[in-house]
Amino acid sequence: MCGISVQARQLPELKPILDAQAGNPVINIPQGTYLLNNFTNGAYQFTNLNNVQINGNGSSIICNSQELAFRFYNCTNITVSGLTIDYDPLCFTQGTIVAKDAANLWFEVEIDPGYPVKNVRNTRVQFYDPATRQLKRNSITTGEGHYTAFDSVGPRRFRLTKNAAWVAFEKVGDLVVLDVVSSKANPAAHAFQLEKCQGATVEDVTIYGSNSFSFFERDCRGTHYNRCKVGRGPVLPGINARLRSSNADGIHSSYASVGPLVENCEVKHNGDDCIIVCGRSFPVCKIDSATKSIYVLSREANPIFYIGDTLQQVLYAGVKSSKMKVQSFANYVPTAAEQQAVIAMYPDLLFKPNYTRGVRIIVDTLPAMGIGDVIYNESHTGKGFVIRNNKVGYNRSRGILIKSSNGVVYNNEITGTAMNGLLVAPELHWMGGGFADHVEISYNRFFECMFEKTNQGMPPGVLSVFCANGSAQVPIAGSFSQINVHHNTVQKSPYPAIVLTSVIGLQNSNNQVLPYPCNSREHGKKFGVVFTAPVWEKNNTP
């Protein structure tokens, strides 16, 4: 055990307490600190619950394996409240750069006392300023692909050898965070998961760590997150304070039929986006007009489609076109030629080798369609979401990421995001899914965002409604529609602070950008961004 939190093996186990209350309409966890032995038992599963309350009563749950803690499947109108989830051993470790090659080809990290030294990985390597203990400005987050070797060179020391002389402006004395994985084979991802749940309420739940997302929902309807927290957890006296909370996203909603209400939450110091609402896009690789069949590529095994769902077509040029209804669907194995034809059209596509799966979808009406067009399931993008009154940031990517419609982003405080504070974008290089319409963005406050080292391919803007098509061009108006951006404030961030592109029905009023003589960045330069003005707009119509 790492000694960061209470020694997990000395704690009473939670499983017997929950097992004894199975079938009860109210499940109470007596206030205390408990071991969730997910190393032996895996995640604790709640299945097919209806109108059940689970009261944590302020309890702390310590997991002894870096994997999923709780999974809720096919539950309706459940409430989970009043508990904290943490890990011992932690899902990350941290230390200090103690040596560095003069040619900038390697550096060595000495792990802090009390932090894990077993099962350490360089999956996500982040650099922190020792004075502020925040992410370094004008730096980058790196991963396994940035290194040719990751070696243990001492009892608590690791050497990371770069694949090239790239620069994160790291130096001796900087702090570094590395991932730590479970010793189990194929540990389940995330910390707290809802799947196929309706009307769930998650309230006053705090998560101090996760091997991936802290809160993850998939194919849910109308979840309410209230006063939830993702943050840096406590340490024992004499141990350096934690630098990271969870390893990836804070609250991640995927494929929701009705989007979540996320309010009064605090999501900070996590390894990726703080709050995200999204679906999934699928590039078209084959069309059979005789049977009204669309064949699409997928990099996931079980994409969400139901008979009667509405599909939205997006032309390769990046603008929305026709809609159609799903009549039936089945798995499909694309040929290598079909895969390569699509991949060639999307040179910036991530995870290209993973697009080996496919789906054949029969629709009610087949519009004119071409290879490389995209479809997404409009019925499962989290439409109707509300993100309000939250405090997010101090993370390596976006504060809030929206790939959905019919939603509101209101009165949030976004601070210290290395990338966009708020990004509304389909991110076709991710095939993330959802081209927004009827979204209101108002009264949000952004402070010190977009401080990452210049990335000319990154979506520009602190508050950004942005689209780039498969050819990395900003589309004409029609990617988005009916977007209202008003009464937002941006401070201490580089120009352009507000970016708005490709919108039919754009309203942009009463936003304030305070001038800031900071080091300039050129994020998004490849898209023709202008960096001398606080607002950059392209291809919009009123």
C-alpha positions as CSV (number, residue, x, y, z in Angstrom):
1,M,0.0,0.0,0.0
2,C,1.2,3.5,-0.8
3,G,0.4,5.2,2.5
4,I,-1.4,8.1,0.9
5,S,-4.7,7.3,2.5
6,V,-5.8,4.9,5.3
7,Q,-4.3,1.5,4.7
8,A,-7.1,-0.2,2.8
9,R,-6.5,-3.7,4.0
10,Q,-7.1,-2.6,7.6
11,L,-10.6,-1.4,6.9
12,P,-14.0,-3.1,7.3
13,E,-15.3,-4.4,3.9
14,L,-18.3,-2.6,2.3
15,K,-19.6,-5.6,0.3
16,P,-21.3,-7.4,3.2
17,I,-23.1,-4.2,4.2
18,L,-24.5,-3.7,0.7
19,D,-25.3,-7.4,0.2
20,A,-27.3,-7.4,3.4
21,Q,-29.6,-4.7,2.1
22,A,-30.2,-6.0,-1.4
23,G,-33.8,-5.5,-2.3
24,N,-34.4,-2.7,0.2
25,P,-35.9,0.6,-1.1
26,V,-33.3,2.5,1.0
27,I,-29.7,1.3,1.4
28,N,-27.8,2.9,4.2
29,I,-24.0,2.9,4.6
30,P,-23.3,3.7,8.2
31,Q,-20.9,6.7,8.4
32,G,-17.3,5.4,8.3
33,T,-14.4,4.4,6.1
34,Y,-14.6,1.1,4.2
35,L,-12.7,-1.1,1.9
36,L,-14.2,-1.9,-1.5
37,N,-12.3,-5.0,-2.4
38,N,-12.5,-4.6,-6.1
39,F,-9.2,-6.4,-6.6
40,T,-10.9,-9.6,-5.6
41,N,-14.5,-8.9,-6.5
42,G,-14.4,-6.3,-9.2
43,A,-16.8,-3.4,-9.2
44,Y,-19.9,-3.6,-7.0
45,Q,-22.9,-4.0,-9.3
46,F,-26.4,-2.6,-8.9
47,T,-28.7,-3.9,-11.5
48,N,-32.4,-3.3,-12.3
49,L,-33.0,-1.1,-9.3
50,N,-36.2,1.0,-9.2
51,N,-36.9,3.9,-6.9
52,V,-34.0,3.0,-4.6
53,Q,-32.0,5.4,-2.4
54,I,-28.4,4.6,-1.6
55,N,-27.2,6.9,1.3
56,G,-23.5,7.1,1.9
57,N,-24.0,9.2,5.0
58,G,-20.6,10.9,4.5
59,S,-18.7,7.6,4.2
60,S,-15.4,7.1,2.5
61,I,-14.9,4.2,0.2
62,I,-11.3,3.1,-0.5
63,C,-10.7,0.8,-3.5
64,N,-7.7,-1.5,-3.4
65,S,-7.4,-1.9,-7.2
66,Q,-7.2,0.8,-9.9
67,E,-10.4,-0.1,-11.6
68,L,-14.2,0.5,-11.6
69,A,-15.7,1.0,-8.1
70,F,-19.5,1.0,-8.7
71,R,-21.6,0.1,-11.8
72,F,-25.3,0.8,-12.0
73,Y,-27.1,-1.0,-14.9
74,N,-30.6,-0.5,-16.1
75,C,-31.7,1.3,-13.0
76,T,-34.7,3.8,-12.8
77,N,-35.1,6.7,-10.5
78,I,-32.3,5.8,-8.2
79,T,-30.5,8.3,-5.9
80,V,-26.9,7.9,-4.8
81,S,-25.7,10.4,-2.3
82,G,-23.2,11.3,0.4
83,L,-20.0,9.3,-0.2
84,T,-16.4,9.6,-1.3
85,I,-14.4,7.3,-3.5
86,D,-10.6,7.0,-3.3
87,Y,-7.9,4.5,-4.2
88,D,-5.0,3.0,-2.2
89,P,-2.8,2.4,-4.1
90,L,-3.5,5.6,-6.1
91,C,-4.2,5.6,-9.9
92,F,-1.2,7.9,-10.4
93,T,2.2,8.6,-9.0
94,Q,4.3,11.8,-8.9
95,G,7.8,13.0,-8.4
96,T,10.5,15.4,-9.4
97,I,12.8,15.7,-12.5
98,V,16.3,15.1,-11.0
99,A,18.3,14.6,-14.1
100,K,18.0,15.7,-17.8
101,D,20.1,15.0,-20.9
102,A,21.8,18.1,-22.3
103,A,20.6,17.0,-25.8
104,N,17.0,17.0,-24.5
105,L,16.6,13.2,-25.3
106,W,15.8,11.9,-21.8
107,F,15.0,12.9,-18.3
108,E,14.7,11.1,-14.9
109,V,12.0,11.3,-12.3
110,E,12.5,10.5,-8.6
111,I,9.1,9.4,-7.1
112,D,8.0,11.2,-4.0
113,P,8.0,9.3,-0.7
114,G,4.7,7.6,0.0
115,Y,3.7,7.4,-3.7
116,P,3.5,4.2,-5.8
117,V,6.5,2.8,-7.5
118,K,5.0,-0.4,-8.8
119,N,3.0,-0.8,-12.0
120,V,3.9,2.8,-13.1
121,R,3.2,3.6,-16.7
122,N,4.0,6.5,-19.1
123,T,0.5,6.5,-20.6
124,R,-0.1,10.1,-19.6
125,V,2.9,12.2,-18.5
126,Q,2.2,15.7,-17.2
127,F,4.6,18.4,-16.1
128,Y,3.9,20.7,-13.2
129,D,5.4,23.9,-11.9
130,P,7.0,23.3,-8.5
131,A,6.2,26.8,-7.3
132,T,2.5,26.7,-8.1
133,R,2.0,23.0,-8.2
134,Q,-0.2,23.6,-11.2
135,L,0.4,22.4,-14.8
136,K,3.3,24.1,-16.4
137,R,2.4,26.9,-18.7
138,N,3.6,26.7,-22.3
139,S,4.1,23.0,-22.0
140,I,2.4,19.8,-23.2
141,T,1.0,16.6,-21.8
142,T,2.8,13.6,-23.3
143,G,2.0,9.9,-23.7
144,E,3.6,6.5,-24.6
145,G,4.0,7.6,-28.2
146,H,6.4,10.4,-27.2
147,Y,8.9,7.9,-25.8
148,T,11.0,5.0,-27.0
149,A,11.8,3.7,-23.5
150,F,10.5,3.9,-20.0
151,D,12.9,2.3,-17.6
152,S,13.3,1.9,-13.8
153,V,16.8,3.1,-13.0
154,G,16.7,3.0,-9.2
155,P,14.4,2.0,-6.3
156,R,12.3,5.1,-6.9
157,R,13.6,6.5,-10.1
158,F,12.4,6.2,-13.7
159,R,14.1,7.3,-17.0
160,L,11.9,8.4,-19.9
161,T,13.7,8.4,-23.3
162,K,12.1,10.5,-25.9
163,N,11.4,9.5,-29.5
164,A,12.8,12.8,-30.7
165,A,14.1,16.1,-29.2
166,W,10.6,17.5,-28.7
167,V,10.3,20.2,-26.0
168,A,7.8,20.4,-23.1
169,F,10.1,23.1,-21.6
170,E,10.6,20.6,-18.8
171,K,13.6,21.2,-16.5
172,V,15.3,19.7,-13.4
173,G,13.1,20.5,-10.4
174,D,9.8,20.3,-12.3
175,L,7.2,18.0,-11.0
176,V,5.9,15.0,-13.1
177,V,2.8,12.8,-12.8
178,L,2.6,9.3,-14.3
179,D,-0.2,6.7,-14.4
180,V,-0.3,3.7,-12.1
181,V,-2.3,0.6,-13.3
182,S,-3.8,-2.3,-11.5
183,S,-1.8,-5.5,-11.3
184,K,-4.9,-7.4,-12.5
185,A,-5.4,-8.3,-16.2
186,N,-8.0,-6.2,-18.0
187,P,-9.3,-4.0,-15.0
188,A,-12.5,-2.2,-15.8
189,A,-12.2,1.4,-16.5
190,H,-13.6,4.5,-14.6
191,A,-14.7,4.9,-11.0
192,F,-18.5,5.4,-11.0
193,Q,-20.6,4.2,-14.0
194,L,-24.2,4.5,-15.0
195,E,-25.4,2.5,-18.0
196,K,-28.9,2.4,-19.5
197,C,-30.2,4.2,-16.4
198,Q,-33.1,6.6,-16.3
199,G,-33.8,9.5,-14.0
200,A,-30.7,8.8,-11.8
201,T,-29.7,11.4,-9.2
202,V,-26.0,11.5,-8.1
203,E,-25.6,14.0,-5.2
204,D,-22.8,14.9,-2.9
205,V,-20.5,12.2,-4.3
206,T,-16.8,13.0,-4.3
207,I,-14.2,11.1,-6.3
208,Y,-10.5,11.6,-5.6
209,G,-9.1,9.3,-8.3
210,S,-9.9,7.0,-11.2
211,N,-7.9,5.0,-13.8
212,S,-9.9,6.9,-16.4
213,F,-13.2,8.9,-16.1
214,S,-14.5,9.7,-12.6
215,F,-18.2,9.8,-13.4
216,F,-19.2,8.0,-16.7
217,E,-22.6,7.5,-18.1
218,R,-23.5,5.6,-21.3
219,D,-26.9,5.4,-22.9
220,C,-28.7,7.0,-20.0
221,R,-31.6,9.4,-19.8
222,G,-31.9,12.5,-17.7
223,T,-29.2,12.0,-15.1
224,H,-28.9,14.7,-12.4
225,Y,-25.4,15.4,-11.0
226,N,-25.7,17.8,-8.0
227,R,-22.8,19.0,-5.8
228,C,-20.5,16.3,-7.0
229,K,-16.8,16.8,-6.9
230,V,-13.7,15.5,-8.6
231,G,-10.6,16.8,-6.9
232,R,-7.2,16.1,-5.3
233,G,-7.6,13.9,-2.4
234,P,-6.0,14.1,1.1
235,V,-2.7,12.7,2.2
236,L,-1.1,11.7,5.4
237,P,1.1,14.1,7.3
238,G,4.6,14.4,5.8
239,I,3.5,13.3,2.3
240,N,3.6,15.8,-0.5
241,A,0.1,17.0,-1.6
242,R,-1.4,15.2,-4.6
243,L,-1.0,16.9,-8.0
244,R,-3.8,15.0,-9.9
245,S,-7.3,13.8,-9.2
246,S,-8.6,11.3,-11.8
247,N,-6.5,10.2,-14.8
248,A,-9.0,11.4,-17.5
249,D,-12.4,13.1,-17.8
250,G,-14.3,14.2,-14.7
251,I,-18.0,13.8,-15.8
252,H,-18.5,12.1,-19.1
253,S,-21.9,11.7,-20.6
254,S,-22.0,9.5,-23.8
255,Y,-24.9,8.5,-26.0
256,A,-27.6,9.9,-23.6
257,S,-31.1,10.0,-25.0
258,V,-31.8,13.0,-22.7
259,G,-28.7,14.8,-21.6
260,P,-27.7,15.3,-18.0
261,L,-28.3,18.2,-15.6
262,V,-24.9,19.0,-14.1
263,E,-25.1,21.7,-11.5
264,N,-23.2,23.0,-8.5
265,C,-20.3,20.6,-9.2
266,E,-16.6,21.1,-8.9
267,V,-14.3,19.2,-11.3
268,K,-10.6,20.1,-11.1
269,H,-7.1,18.8,-11.6
270,N,-8.2,15.7,-13.6
271,G,-6.2,14.4,-16.5
272,D,-8.5,15.3,-19.4
273,D,-11.8,17.1,-20.0
274,C,-13.8,18.2,-16.9
275,I,-17.4,17.9,-18.3
276,I,-18.3,16.4,-21.6
277,V,-21.6,15.6,-23.3
278,C,-21.3,13.7,-26.6
279,G,-22.4,11.0,-28.9
280,R,-20.4,9.3,-31.7
281,S,-19.9,9.9,-35.4
282,F,-19.5,7.2,-38.0
283,P,-17.8,7.7,-41.4
284,V,-19.7,6.1,-44.3
285,C,-17.7,3.5,-46.2
286,K,-20.4,2.0,-48.5
287,I,-23.9,2.7,-49.7
288,D,-26.5,0.3,-51.1
289,S,-29.4,2.3,-52.5
290,A,-31.3,-0.8,-53.5
291,T,-31.7,-1.9,-49.9
292,K,-31.5,1.6,-48.4
293,S,-28.4,0.5,-46.5
294,I,-25.6,2.6,-45.1
295,Y,-22.4,0.9,-44.1
296,V,-20.2,2.8,-41.6
297,L,-16.9,2.3,-39.9
298,S,-16.6,2.1,-36.1
299,R,-13.8,1.8,-33.6
300,E,-16.0,0.6,-30.8
301,A,-17.7,-2.8,-30.5
302,N,-21.2,-1.8,-29.4
303,P,-22.2,1.6,-30.8
304,I,-25.7,2.7,-29.7
305,F,-28.5,2.4,-32.3
306,Y,-32.2,1.5,-31.7
307,I,-35.0,1.0,-34.3
308,G,-36.7,4.3,-34.8
309,D,-33.7,6.5,-33.9
310,T,-33.0,9.5,-36.0
311,L,-29.8,9.7,-37.9
312,Q,-28.2,12.9,-39.0
313,Q,-26.2,13.0,-42.2
314,V,-23.2,15.4,-42.3
315,L,-21.6,15.9,-45.7
316,Y,-17.9,15.4,-46.1
317,A,-17.7,19.2,-46.5
318,G,-18.7,19.4,-42.8
319,V,-22.3,20.7,-43.0
320,K,-25.5,18.9,-41.9
321,S,-27.7,17.5,-44.6
322,S,-30.6,15.0,-44.4
323,K,-32.2,13.0,-41.6
324,M,-33.4,9.5,-41.7
325,K,-34.9,6.8,-39.3
326,V,-33.3,3.5,-38.4
327,Q,-35.2,0.5,-39.6
328,S,-32.7,-2.2,-38.6
329,F,-29.0,-2.6,-38.0
330,A,-26.4,-5.3,-37.8
331,N,-22.6,-5.7,-37.3
332,Y,-20.6,-5.5,-40.5
333,V,-16.9,-6.3,-41.2
334,P,-15.5,-3.7,-43.6
335,T,-13.0,-4.7,-46.1
336,A,-9.4,-3.3,-45.9
337,A,-10.1,-1.3,-49.1
338,E,-13.2,0.3,-47.5
339,Q,-11.3,1.2,-44.4
340,Q,-8.4,2.7,-46.3
341,A,-10.7,4.7,-48.6
342,V,-12.3,6.5,-45.6
343,I,-9.0,6.9,-43.6
344,A,-7.4,8.5,-46.6
345,M,-10.1,11.2,-46.5
346,Y,-9.5,11.9,-42.9
347,P,-5.7,12.4,-42.5
348,D,-6.1,13.8,-39.0
349,L,-8.2,10.9,-37.8
350,L,-7.1,9.5,-34.5
351,F,-6.8,5.7,-33.8
352,K,-6.8,4.8,-37.5
353,P,-5.8,1.2,-36.9
354,N,-8.9,0.7,-34.6
355,Y,-11.5,1.4,-37.4
356,T,-11.8,-2.3,-38.1
357,R,-15.5,-2.7,-37.2
358,G,-18.6,-1.6,-38.9
359,V,-22.4,-1.4,-38.8
360,R,-24.9,-1.9,-41.6
361,I,-27.9,0.4,-41.0
362,I,-31.1,0.1,-43.1
363,V,-33.0,3.4,-43.1
364,D,-36.5,4.5,-44.1
365,T,-35.3,7.0,-46.7
366,L,-31.8,7.0,-48.2
367,P,-30.7,10.5,-49.2
368,A,-27.9,11.2,-51.7
369,M,-24.8,10.2,-49.8
370,G,-21.1,9.8,-50.6
371,I,-18.2,7.8,-49.1
372,G,-16.6,9.9,-46.4
373,D,-19.9,11.5,-45.3
374,V,-20.6,11.1,-41.6
375,I,-23.7,10.0,-39.8
376,Y,-24.5,10.2,-36.1
377,N,-27.4,9.1,-33.9
378,E,-29.1,12.3,-33.1
379,S,-31.4,10.5,-30.7
380,H,-28.3,9.7,-28.5
381,T,-26.1,12.7,-28.2
382,G,-27.3,14.1,-24.9
383,K,-29.9,16.6,-26.2
384,G,-31.5,18.7,-23.6
385,F,-28.4,18.9,-21.4
386,V,-27.9,21.7,-18.8
387,I,-24.5,22.6,-17.4
388,R,-24.8,25.3,-14.9
389,N,-23.3,26.8,-11.7
390,N,-20.2,24.6,-11.8
391,K,-16.5,25.3,-11.1
392,V,-14.1,23.4,-13.4
393,G,-10.5,23.6,-14.5
394,Y,-6.8,23.2,-13.7
395,N,-6.6,20.5,-16.2
396,R,-4.7,19.6,-19.4
397,S,-7.5,19.9,-21.9
398,R,-11.0,21.5,-22.0
399,G,-13.2,22.7,-19.1
400,I,-16.5,21.9,-20.8
401,L,-16.9,20.0,-24.1
402,I,-20.2,19.9,-25.9
403,K,-21.2,17.7,-28.9
404,S,-24.9,18.0,-28.5
405,S,-28.0,20.1,-29.0
406,N,-31.0,21.8,-27.3
407,G,-28.8,22.7,-24.3
408,V,-27.7,25.4,-21.9
409,V,-24.2,26.2,-20.6
410,Y,-24.8,28.9,-17.9
411,N,-23.0,30.6,-15.1
412,N,-20.0,28.3,-14.9
413,E,-16.5,29.3,-13.7
414,I,-13.7,27.9,-15.9
415,T,-10.2,28.4,-14.7
416,G,-6.8,27.2,-15.7
417,T,-7.6,24.9,-18.7
418,A,-4.6,24.2,-20.9
419,M,-6.9,24.1,-23.9
420,N,-10.3,25.6,-24.5
421,G,-12.4,26.7,-21.6
422,L,-15.5,25.8,-23.4
423,L,-15.5,24.0,-26.8
424,V,-18.6,23.2,-28.8
425,A,-17.3,21.0,-31.7
426,P,-17.9,17.7,-33.3
427,E,-14.2,17.0,-33.4
428,L,-14.2,14.8,-36.5
429,H,-10.6,13.7,-35.8
430,W,-12.2,11.9,-32.8
431,M,-15.5,11.1,-34.6
432,G,-17.0,12.4,-31.4
433,G,-20.5,12.9,-32.6
434,G,-23.0,15.7,-32.4
435,F,-23.1,19.0,-34.4
436,A,-24.8,21.4,-32.1
437,D,-28.0,23.4,-32.6
438,H,-30.1,25.4,-30.3
439,V,-27.5,25.9,-27.6
440,E,-27.3,28.9,-25.3
441,I,-24.0,29.9,-23.7
442,S,-24.3,32.7,-21.2
443,Y,-22.9,34.3,-18.1
444,N,-19.8,32.0,-17.9
445,R,-16.5,33.3,-16.6
446,F,-13.2,32.2,-18.1
447,F,-9.8,32.8,-16.5
448,E,-6.3,31.9,-17.6
449,C,-7.2,29.3,-20.3
450,M,-5.4,28.1,-23.5
451,F,-2.0,28.2,-21.9
452,E,-0.7,25.0,-23.5
453,K,2.3,25.3,-25.8
454,T,1.2,26.4,-29.3
455,N,-0.6,23.6,-31.3
456,Q,-1.5,24.9,-34.7
457,G,-4.0,22.0,-35.2
458,M,-5.9,22.7,-32.0
459,P,-9.3,24.2,-32.1
460,P,-8.7,27.9,-31.3
461,G,-10.5,30.1,-28.8
462,V,-11.2,30.1,-25.0
463,L,-14.9,30.1,-25.7
464,S,-15.1,28.3,-29.0
465,V,-17.9,27.1,-31.3
466,F,-15.7,25.5,-34.0
467,C,-15.8,23.0,-36.8
468,A,-13.1,21.7,-39.1
469,N,-14.1,19.1,-41.8
470,G,-12.1,16.1,-43.0
471,S,-9.9,18.3,-45.1
472,A,-9.1,20.5,-42.1
473,Q,-11.1,23.4,-43.6
474,V,-13.6,25.6,-41.7
475,P,-17.0,24.7,-43.4
476,I,-19.6,27.2,-44.6
477,A,-22.5,28.0,-42.3
478,G,-24.4,24.8,-41.6
479,S,-22.3,22.8,-39.2
480,F,-24.2,24.4,-36.3
481,S,-27.4,26.3,-36.1
482,Q,-29.1,28.6,-33.6
483,I,-26.2,29.3,-31.2
484,N,-26.7,32.2,-28.7
485,V,-23.5,33.4,-27.0
486,H,-24.0,36.3,-24.6
487,H,-22.8,37.9,-21.3
488,N,-19.6,35.7,-21.0
489,T,-16.3,37.1,-19.7
490,V,-12.8,36.1,-20.6
491,Q,-9.7,37.2,-18.7
492,K,-5.9,36.5,-18.8
493,S,-6.1,34.4,-21.9
494,P,-4.6,34.7,-25.4
495,Y,-6.4,36.1,-28.5
496,P,-8.7,35.2,-30.0
497,A,-10.6,34.6,-26.8
498,I,-13.9,33.9,-28.6
499,V,-14.1,31.8,-31.8
500,L,-17.4,31.3,-33.7
501,T,-17.6,29.4,-37.0
502,S,-20.0,27.7,-39.4
503,V,-23.2,28.7,-37.6
504,I,-26.6,29.4,-39.2
505,G,-28.5,31.7,-36.8
506,L,-25.6,33.0,-34.7
507,Q,-26.3,35.5,-31.9
508,N,-23.2,37.0,-30.3
509,S,-23.7,39.9,-27.9
510,N,-22.6,41.5,-24.6
511,N,-19.5,39.3,-24.2
512,Q,-16.4,40.9,-22.6
513,V,-12.8,40.0,-23.3
514,L,-10.3,41.8,-21.0
515,P,-7.1,42.6,-22.8
516,Y,-4.1,40.7,-21.5
517,P,-0.5,41.2,-22.6
518,C,0.4,37.5,-22.2
519,N,2.7,35.4,-24.2
520,S,1.0,34.8,-27.5
521,R,-0.1,31.5,-28.8
522,E,-1.0,30.3,-32.3
523,H,-3.5,27.6,-31.5
524,G,-5.4,26.7,-34.7
525,K,-3.2,28.6,-37.1
526,K,-3.7,25.9,-39.8
527,F,-7.3,27.0,-40.0
528,G,-6.5,30.6,-40.8
529,V,-7.1,32.1,-37.4
530,V,-6.4,35.7,-36.8
531,F,-4.6,36.3,-33.5
532,T,-4.7,40.1,-33.2
533,A,-8.4,40.5,-32.2
534,P,-10.4,39.3,-29.2
535,V,-13.0,37.6,-31.4
536,W,-12.6,35.6,-34.6
537,E,-15.6,34.7,-36.6
538,K,-15.8,32.8,-39.9
539,N,-18.6,31.6,-42.1
540,N,-21.6,32.5,-39.9
541,T,-25.0,33.8,-40.8
542,P,-27.4,35.7,-38.5
